[in-house]
Amino acid sequence: STMYIRDDNGNIAYLLGINQDITEFVMMHRSLESLIGIGQAETGTVEKITTSVSELLDDLLLEAERLVGKPG
């Protein structure tokens, strides 16, 4: 979430940004999905659960390369 804070003249004086790391929430969500089998009936595959942001980035880049057919 980002919000501009203006001065008395209406000019932007500050920028307030609030961010939240949801990495652990996403990993928990994927773990729960794999335990209860959501989505497996449609694809027949088990989704890989990553343990770090760098591993997730590597997996996403490999998937993008597979879909596009060439390395980035």
Secondary structure, 3 states (H helix, E strand, C coil): CEEEEECCCCCEEEEEECCCCCHHHHHHHHHHHHHHCCCHHHHCCCCCCCCCHHHHHHHHHHHHHHHHCCCC
